[in-house]
Amino acid sequence: MDDEFGSGYARVLAGSLVLAGVGGRTADQALAAGVEPRKVWLAVCDVQDVPEERRLGRDIKIKDGSSPL
């Protein structure tokens, strides 16, 4: 969430945005209840209209400069 929204706003979303995709809980509540982090992230993406191409996170370059995938 920090990569997509910035650390400050990510914390606000995690604690206040109610997500139907995880039972009407916030991300913090869902994670505390044992919901898989990926399911929580995808629920956030749905509500916040994160484009499909950004739902896997940003590519991290490995030492030789290539993509890890």
N, C-alpha and C positions, 0 to 999 in steps of 0.2 A: 504494500500500500504506500510505503514511503516513496518508492520510485515513481509511482503514478501521480500521487497527490501532494507530495512533500510531507515531511515528518509531522509538522504541526497540524495540518489539516487531516492527515491520516488518523491521528489520535482522536480528533473531534469526530470524524466519521465512525471510527471503531466504537466509540462510546455512546453515540447518539442516533445514528442512522438505523432505523428498524428495517430488517430484511425479511420479506415474506418467504424467500427461498430457504431460509433456515428456521422456519417456525415462528416468525414474528419477533425475532430477537435481534439485538445489536450484534455486531461482529464479536465484541468482547464477551458478551453473554454466550454466544454460540460456541466460541472456542473453549470457554470455561466449562461448558456442558459436554465437551468432547466431540463436537462436530469437526469433521476433517477441515483443515485449513484451506485446501483447494476448493471445497464446496462453499466455504464462507467467502473466499475471494471471488469466485464466480457469481455469487449472489450480490456482492458489492458491485461488480462489473455490470451486472444487469441493471441495477438501480441507477448507477452513475453513467450509464451509456458509454462504458469504456469499449473502444473498437476491438474487434476480434484480434487484430494484429498486435495489440498491446496486452492482451490477457495473459500471455506467457511470461511477461516481464521483458526487460531489455536484454539484448544480447550482451554477454560479457566476453570480451576479447581474451584469448589465452595468450601466453607469452610470445608465440610466433606470429601473432597478429590475426590469426584466423578465427572464425566463429567456432564455438564449442560444438555446434551441431553439424 
